[in-house]
């Protein structure tokens, strides 16, 4: 459970700007809508999504004759919720055994997210194992092992430079033998080139499909929310190599603009499953569309 301070830190960025734009206005007019458009774009909401939001709000104002700031906030919150709410897809698969392939570029918080997610699942009664399949980066396996120790979870690892798919293979055999509920696999965020990286991801997916066909699957893309529009290009690129089932947005603890959540959910019709709101092992929060949308308009 998050403290109110942490809630405000990641939900209050847009709300303050929108509240300021509405303050003192006798009527909500085109000038306000233009200001809202600028606020959304500078808060990392994509141009197409911004125009969709503003047009939907304009139509609601016209059809319902809205003018009071509170009514505008409520209407805007509802529009955003409709765009980002993907229903049950926001929930992590509850079937077991489950294999979670974590993908994303280096520096996006992938290894930290794995540790937090493993801790979260273990606290909910699941048996968990980690696979250190990022063998390209020297410190990756060591970092994952540290998180494994903190969470009390076994980590399958090979030496630096080992075949990542071989790590996945060994982890699957161990997880099957021990009856593990959830196997979480780290992957490289970069290799010699993009094609090499994408080929490796495809190979790992094939190994999982061949060796563990009975397992449910999640491919979670970890994105640093502070990178803004770059996160959109990462969704496109990684989506070519893996069937992404959900997004984890990290660093939503006061530095993120927040709008990237709306862009990804709307433009890619993709659910955000978790957000990282701090460095602590408990600072991984399930994404709740209604709470997020309300937080954008109500500080």
C-alpha beads as a LAMMPS data file, in Angstrom:
LAMMPS data file: protein, C-alpha beads

299 atoms
298 bonds

1 atom types
1 bond types

-500.0 500.0 xlo xhi
-500.0 500.0 ylo yhi
-500.0 500.0 zlo zhi

Masses

1 110.0

Atoms # bond

1 1 1 0.000 0.000 0.000
2 1 1 1.376 3.411 -0.948
3 1 1 1.533 6.355 1.388
4 1 1 -0.503 9.408 0.457
5 1 1 2.777 11.228 -0.208
6 1 1 3.812 8.706 -2.818
7 1 1 0.368 8.775 -4.395
8 1 1 0.554 12.534 -4.739
9 1 1 4.079 12.423 -6.145
10 1 1 3.152 10.413 -9.236
11 1 1 -0.482 11.428 -9.622
12 1 1 -0.176 15.159 -8.999
13 1 1 1.958 16.307 -11.929
14 1 1 -0.798 16.868 -14.451
15 1 1 -3.508 17.738 -11.951
16 1 1 -1.710 20.858 -10.737
17 1 1 -1.272 22.150 -14.286
18 1 1 -4.870 21.410 -15.237
19 1 1 -6.150 22.962 -12.001
20 1 1 -4.104 26.103 -12.649
21 1 1 -5.463 26.317 -16.193
22 1 1 -9.052 26.161 -14.916
23 1 1 -8.555 28.543 -11.990
24 1 1 -10.412 31.837 -12.233
25 1 1 -12.106 31.072 -15.543
26 1 1 -15.688 32.260 -15.868
27 1 1 -16.213 29.804 -18.704
28 1 1 -14.384 26.933 -20.330
29 1 1 -13.603 28.077 -23.843
30 1 1 -11.275 27.324 -26.754
31 1 1 -8.467 29.144 -24.965
32 1 1 -8.653 26.589 -22.153
33 1 1 -8.769 23.689 -24.610
34 1 1 -5.674 25.005 -26.354
35 1 1 -3.910 25.325 -23.010
36 1 1 -4.980 21.781 -22.091
37 1 1 -3.583 20.543 -25.399
38 1 1 -0.207 22.104 -24.575
39 1 1 -0.262 20.682 -21.036
40 1 1 -0.907 17.167 -22.308
41 1 1 1.742 17.289 -25.016
42 1 1 4.406 18.635 -22.652
43 1 1 3.437 15.894 -20.192
44 1 1 4.393 13.195 -22.715
45 1 1 0.942 12.477 -24.073
46 1 1 1.371 11.832 -27.805
47 1 1 -0.027 14.249 -30.354
48 1 1 -2.682 11.857 -31.711
49 1 1 -3.867 10.897 -28.225
50 1 1 -3.868 14.523 -27.109
51 1 1 -6.034 15.573 -30.030
52 1 1 -8.401 12.682 -29.303
53 1 1 -8.747 13.706 -25.641
54 1 1 -9.310 17.376 -26.443
55 1 1 -11.878 16.609 -29.139
56 1 1 -13.758 14.201 -26.861
57 1 1 -13.782 16.834 -24.110
58 1 1 -14.928 19.539 -26.528
59 1 1 -17.846 17.352 -27.626
60 1 1 -18.796 16.550 -24.012
61 1 1 -18.712 20.244 -23.086
62 1 1 -20.928 21.045 -26.047
63 1 1 -23.430 18.206 -25.658
64 1 1 -23.731 18.416 -21.861
65 1 1 -23.321 22.187 -21.591
66 1 1 -20.481 21.856 -19.069
67 1 1 -18.864 24.951 -17.603
68 1 1 -18.012 24.421 -13.924
69 1 1 -14.350 23.466 -13.320
70 1 1 -15.354 20.440 -11.227
71 1 1 -17.570 19.163 -14.033
72 1 1 -14.727 19.608 -16.526
73 1 1 -12.334 17.713 -14.274
74 1 1 -14.790 14.866 -13.814
75 1 1 -15.425 14.667 -17.539
76 1 1 -11.704 14.741 -18.403
77 1 1 -11.000 12.044 -15.834
78 1 1 -13.676 9.839 -17.388
79 1 1 -12.278 10.325 -20.895
80 1 1 -8.773 9.388 -19.820
81 1 1 -10.024 6.355 -17.922
82 1 1 -11.848 5.111 -21.012
83 1 1 -8.669 5.426 -23.074
84 1 1 -6.374 3.612 -20.637
85 1 1 -8.672 0.962 -19.143
86 1 1 -8.007 -2.414 -20.784
87 1 1 -10.118 -4.388 -18.331
88 1 1 -8.799 -7.682 -16.974
89 1 1 -5.651 -7.370 -19.111
90 1 1 -4.138 -5.098 -16.418
91 1 1 -3.966 -8.065 -14.036
92 1 1 -0.959 -10.379 -14.089
93 1 1 -1.860 -13.892 -15.226
94 1 1 -2.877 -15.984 -12.214
95 1 1 -2.387 -19.382 -13.858
96 1 1 0.500 -21.582 -12.788
97 1 1 3.009 -22.615 -13.846
98 1 1 3.746 -19.184 -15.276
99 1 1 6.815 -17.998 -17.187
100 1 1 7.412 -14.242 -17.225
101 1 1 9.926 -12.937 -19.759
102 1 1 11.091 -9.464 -18.736
103 1 1 12.367 -7.355 -21.616
104 1 1 13.563 -3.781 -22.034
105 1 1 16.666 -1.688 -22.549
106 1 1 19.482 -1.387 -20.012
107 1 1 18.960 1.315 -17.414
108 1 1 15.182 1.110 -17.508
109 1 1 14.878 -0.610 -14.131
110 1 1 14.337 -4.146 -15.416
111 1 1 16.463 -6.007 -12.864
112 1 1 15.061 -3.961 -9.981
113 1 1 11.531 -4.614 -11.214
114 1 1 12.207 -8.363 -11.338
115 1 1 13.304 -8.291 -7.698
116 1 1 10.224 -6.344 -6.643
117 1 1 7.873 -8.561 -8.641
118 1 1 9.445 -11.746 -7.278
119 1 1 9.091 -10.408 -3.733
120 1 1 5.470 -9.463 -4.412
121 1 1 4.580 -12.893 -5.781
122 1 1 6.355 -14.705 -2.952
123 1 1 4.434 -12.653 -0.397
124 1 1 1.253 -13.802 -2.105
125 1 1 2.103 -17.439 -1.577
126 1 1 3.712 -18.256 -4.926
127 1 1 6.951 -20.194 -5.281
128 1 1 9.282 -18.198 -7.518
129 1 1 12.551 -18.797 -9.387
130 1 1 14.669 -16.302 -11.322
131 1 1 16.688 -16.914 -14.493
132 1 1 19.659 -14.587 -15.116
133 1 1 19.533 -14.693 -18.922
134 1 1 21.159 -11.285 -19.401
135 1 1 24.627 -12.756 -19.880
136 1 1 25.843 -9.899 -22.069
137 1 1 26.148 -7.317 -19.287
138 1 1 28.790 -8.283 -16.727
139 1 1 26.947 -7.089 -13.624
140 1 1 23.455 -8.244 -14.585
141 1 1 23.562 -11.741 -13.062
142 1 1 25.211 -10.417 -9.916
143 1 1 22.567 -7.721 -9.494
144 1 1 19.798 -10.254 -9.991
145 1 1 21.417 -12.567 -7.431
146 1 1 21.470 -9.744 -4.893
147 1 1 17.751 -9.153 -5.427
148 1 1 17.187 -12.901 -5.191
149 1 1 18.933 -12.984 -1.827
150 1 1 16.886 -10.038 -0.568
151 1 1 13.671 -11.772 -1.581
152 1 1 14.786 -15.255 -0.534
153 1 1 14.487 -16.624 -4.065
154 1 1 16.761 -18.995 -5.995
155 1 1 18.511 -17.637 -9.109
156 1 1 19.680 -19.824 -12.018
157 1 1 22.755 -18.282 -13.635
158 1 1 25.654 -19.167 -15.925
159 1 1 28.941 -17.370 -16.518
160 1 1 29.298 -14.079 -18.370
161 1 1 28.902 -14.497 -22.121
162 1 1 26.958 -17.761 -21.841
163 1 1 24.109 -18.541 -24.208
164 1 1 21.025 -16.823 -22.717
165 1 1 18.737 -19.522 -24.084
166 1 1 20.834 -22.163 -22.294
167 1 1 20.168 -20.322 -19.021
168 1 1 16.451 -20.318 -19.809
169 1 1 16.584 -24.037 -20.623
170 1 1 18.286 -24.924 -17.331
171 1 1 15.932 -22.690 -15.361
172 1 1 12.904 -24.367 -16.932
173 1 1 14.190 -27.841 -16.093
174 1 1 14.854 -26.787 -12.507
175 1 1 11.476 -25.040 -12.173
176 1 1 9.642 -28.093 -13.511
177 1 1 11.537 -30.476 -11.245
178 1 1 10.788 -28.359 -8.165
179 1 1 7.205 -27.545 -9.064
180 1 1 7.845 -23.785 -9.097
181 1 1 4.773 -21.610 -9.658
182 1 1 6.445 -18.660 -11.399
183 1 1 9.711 -18.470 -13.357
184 1 1 10.841 -14.895 -14.060
185 1 1 13.500 -14.520 -16.767
186 1 1 15.786 -11.516 -17.117
187 1 1 16.970 -10.716 -20.650
188 1 1 19.622 -8.532 -22.241
189 1 1 18.788 -4.907 -22.927
190 1 1 21.362 -4.601 -25.663
191 1 1 23.680 -6.788 -27.723
192 1 1 25.978 -6.025 -30.629
193 1 1 23.089 -4.632 -32.639
194 1 1 19.311 -4.460 -32.591
195 1 1 18.830 -7.446 -34.907
196 1 1 21.069 -9.570 -32.690
197 1 1 19.033 -8.599 -29.638
198 1 1 15.692 -9.277 -31.292
199 1 1 16.902 -12.625 -32.668
200 1 1 17.951 -13.621 -29.147
201 1 1 14.536 -12.738 -27.728
202 1 1 12.832 -14.793 -30.410
203 1 1 15.139 -17.731 -29.632
204 1 1 14.334 -17.571 -25.918
205 1 1 10.626 -17.523 -26.675
206 1 1 11.048 -20.617 -28.834
207 1 1 12.904 -22.441 -26.039
208 1 1 10.156 -21.629 -23.543
209 1 1 7.472 -22.754 -25.974
210 1 1 9.275 -26.018 -26.707
211 1 1 10.421 -26.932 -23.188
212 1 1 7.511 -25.622 -21.139
213 1 1 4.427 -25.667 -23.403
214 1 1 2.087 -26.213 -20.462
215 1 1 3.150 -22.952 -18.791
216 1 1 1.121 -19.766 -19.038
217 1 1 3.075 -16.826 -20.453
218 1 1 3.652 -13.148 -19.823
219 1 1 6.064 -10.974 -21.808
220 1 1 6.426 -7.757 -19.815
221 1 1 8.164 -4.744 -21.316
222 1 1 9.853 -2.562 -18.682
223 1 1 9.985 1.126 -19.604
224 1 1 11.535 4.104 -17.836
225 1 1 8.707 6.642 -17.616
226 1 1 11.178 9.530 -17.555
227 1 1 12.307 8.784 -21.126
228 1 1 9.016 10.074 -22.502
229 1 1 8.634 9.665 -26.247
230 1 1 11.599 7.238 -26.404
231 1 1 9.420 4.759 -24.522
232 1 1 7.012 4.752 -27.465
233 1 1 9.758 3.712 -29.892
234 1 1 10.790 0.931 -27.495
235 1 1 7.250 -0.463 -27.512
236 1 1 7.384 -0.572 -31.320
237 1 1 10.836 -2.189 -31.501
238 1 1 10.396 -4.833 -28.806
239 1 1 6.910 -5.570 -30.053
240 1 1 8.482 -6.834 -33.279
241 1 1 10.400 -9.543 -31.383
242 1 1 7.972 -10.537 -28.652
243 1 1 4.237 -10.685 -28.089
244 1 1 4.120 -8.087 -25.326
245 1 1 1.338 -8.835 -22.862
246 1 1 1.820 -5.793 -20.664
247 1 1 3.932 -2.816 -19.642
248 1 1 5.750 -2.029 -16.416
249 1 1 6.515 1.683 -16.074
250 1 1 9.365 2.455 -13.696
251 1 1 10.464 5.699 -12.015
252 1 1 6.952 7.044 -11.545
253 1 1 7.985 8.488 -8.186
254 1 1 7.901 12.205 -8.785
255 1 1 10.197 12.636 -11.780
256 1 1 7.903 11.235 -14.476
257 1 1 5.500 13.434 -16.384
258 1 1 2.935 10.655 -16.365
259 1 1 1.328 11.207 -19.742
260 1 1 3.276 8.402 -21.365
261 1 1 0.889 5.970 -19.634
262 1 1 -2.001 7.386 -21.642
263 1 1 -0.072 7.341 -24.909
264 1 1 0.998 3.700 -24.624
265 1 1 -2.405 2.455 -23.514
266 1 1 -4.210 4.355 -26.254
267 1 1 -1.876 4.169 -29.264
268 1 1 -0.868 0.524 -28.755
269 1 1 -4.039 -0.743 -27.065
270 1 1 -1.699 -2.195 -24.460
271 1 1 -2.307 -2.634 -20.718
272 1 1 0.006 -1.147 -18.116
273 1 1 0.260 -3.844 -15.417
274 1 1 2.586 -2.294 -12.838
275 1 1 4.237 1.007 -12.007
276 1 1 7.397 1.459 -9.986
277 1 1 7.081 4.282 -7.450
278 1 1 10.329 4.045 -5.477
279 1 1 13.510 2.104 -4.824
280 1 1 12.200 -0.092 -2.000
281 1 1 11.387 -3.748 -2.519
282 1 1 7.691 -3.027 -1.866
283 1 1 7.520 -0.078 -4.280
284 1 1 5.855 -1.896 -7.154
285 1 1 2.181 -1.033 -7.498
286 1 1 -0.522 -2.671 -9.591
287 1 1 -1.754 -0.170 -12.139
288 1 1 -5.322 0.983 -11.514
289 1 1 -6.779 2.959 -14.444
290 1 1 -9.535 4.658 -12.441
291 1 1 -7.135 5.824 -9.740
292 1 1 -4.643 7.065 -12.301
293 1 1 -7.256 8.958 -14.315
294 1 1 -8.738 10.534 -11.202
295 1 1 -5.281 11.510 -9.967
296 1 1 -4.598 13.432 -13.172
297 1 1 -7.502 15.772 -12.549
298 1 1 -7.792 15.682 -8.744
299 1 1 -4.592 16.384 -6.821

Bonds

1 1 1 2
2 1 2 3
3 1 3 4
4 1 4 5
5 1 5 6
6 1 6 7
7 1 7 8
8 1 8 9
9 1 9 10
10 1 10 11
11 1 11 12
12 1 12 13
13 1 13 14
14 1 14 15
15 1 15 16
16 1 16 17
17 1 17 18
18 1 18 19
19 1 19 20
20 1 20 21
21 1 21 22
22 1 22 23
23 1 23 24
24 1 24 25
25 1 25 26
26 1 26 27
27 1 27 28
28 1 28 29
29 1 29 30
30 1 30 31
31 1 31 32
32 1 32 33
33 1 33 34
34 1 34 35
35 1 35 36
36 1 36 37
37 1 37 38
38 1 38 39
39 1 39 40
40 1 40 41
41 1 41 42
42 1 42 43
43 1 43 44
44 1 44 45
45 1 45 46
46 1 46 47
47 1 47 48
48 1 48 49
49 1 49 50
50 1 50 51
51 1 51 52
52 1 52 53
53 1 53 54
54 1 54 55
55 1 55 56
56 1 56 57
57 1 57 58
58 1 58 59
59 1 59 60
60 1 60 61
61 1 61 62
62 1 62 63
63 1 63 64
64 1 64 65
65 1 65 66
66 1 66 67
67 1 67 68
68 1 68 69
69 1 69 70
70 1 70 71
71 1 71 72
72 1 72 73
73 1 73 74
74 1 74 75
75 1 75 76
76 1 76 77
77 1 77 78
78 1 78 79
79 1 79 80
80 1 80 81
81 1 81 82
82 1 82 83
83 1 83 84
84 1 84 85
85 1 85 86
86 1 86 87
87 1 87 88
88 1 88 89
89 1 89 90
90 1 90 91
91 1 91 92
92 1 92 93
93 1 93 94
94 1 94 95
95 1 95 96
96 1 96 97
97 1 97 98
98 1 98 99
99 1 99 100
100 1 100 101
101 1 101 102
102 1 102 103
103 1 103 104
104 1 104 105
105 1 105 106
106 1 106 107
107 1 107 108
108 1 108 109
109 1 109 110
110 1 110 111
111 1 111 112
112 1 112 113
113 1 113 114
114 1 114 115
115 1 115 116
116 1 116 117
117 1 117 118
118 1 118 119
119 1 119 120
120 1 120 121
121 1 121 122
122 1 122 123
123 1 123 124
124 1 124 125
125 1 125 126
126 1 126 127
127 1 127 128
128 1 128 129
129 1 129 130
130 1 130 131
131 1 131 132
132 1 132 133
133 1 133 134
134 1 134 135
135 1 135 136
136 1 136 137
137 1 137 138
138 1 138 139
139 1 139 140
140 1 140 141
141 1 141 142
142 1 142 143
143 1 143 144
144 1 144 145
145 1 145 146
146 1 146 147
147 1 147 148
148 1 148 149
149 1 149 150
150 1 150 151
151 1 151 152
152 1 152 153
153 1 153 154
154 1 154 155
155 1 155 156
156 1 156 157
157 1 157 158
158 1 158 159
159 1 159 160
160 1 160 161
161 1 161 162
162 1 162 163
163 1 163 164
164 1 164 165
165 1 165 166
166 1 166 167
167 1 167 168
168 1 168 169
169 1 169 170
170 1 170 171
171 1 171 172
172 1 172 173
173 1 173 174
174 1 174 175
175 1 175 176
176 1 176 177
177 1 177 178
178 1 178 179
179 1 179 180
180 1 180 181
181 1 181 182
182 1 182 183
183 1 183 184
184 1 184 185
185 1 185 186
186 1 186 187
187 1 187 188
188 1 188 189
189 1 189 190
190 1 190 191
191 1 191 192
192 1 192 193
193 1 193 194
194 1 194 195
195 1 195 196
196 1 196 197
197 1 197 198
198 1 198 199
199 1 199 200
200 1 200 201
201 1 201 202
202 1 202 203
203 1 203 204
204 1 204 205
205 1 205 206
206 1 206 207
207 1 207 208
208 1 208 209
209 1 209 210
210 1 210 211
211 1 211 212
212 1 212 213
213 1 213 214
214 1 214 215
215 1 215 216
216 1 216 217
217 1 217 218
218 1 218 219
219 1 219 220
220 1 220 221
221 1 221 222
222 1 222 223
223 1 223 224
224 1 224 225
225 1 225 226
226 1 226 227
227 1 227 228
228 1 228 229
229 1 229 230
230 1 230 231
231 1 231 232
232 1 232 233
233 1 233 234
234 1 234 235
235 1 235 236
236 1 236 237
237 1 237 238
238 1 238 239
239 1 239 240
240 1 240 241
241 1 241 242
242 1 242 243
243 1 243 244
244 1 244 245
245 1 245 246
246 1 246 247
247 1 247 248
248 1 248 249
249 1 249 250
250 1 250 251
251 1 251 252
252 1 252 253
253 1 253 254
254 1 254 255
255 1 255 256
256 1 256 257
257 1 257 258
258 1 258 259
259 1 259 260
260 1 260 261
261 1 261 262
262 1 262 263
263 1 263 264
264 1 264 265
265 1 265 266
266 1 266 267
267 1 267 268
268 1 268 269
269 1 269 270
270 1 270 271
271 1 271 272
272 1 272 273
273 1 273 274
274 1 274 275
275 1 275 276
276 1 276 277
277 1 277 278
278 1 278 279
279 1 279 280
280 1 280 281
281 1 281 282
282 1 282 283
283 1 283 284
284 1 284 285
285 1 285 286
286 1 286 287
287 1 287 288
288 1 288 289
289 1 289 290
290 1 290 291
291 1 291 292
292 1 292 293
293 1 293 294
294 1 294 295
295 1 295 296
296 1 296 297
297 1 297 298
298 1 298 299
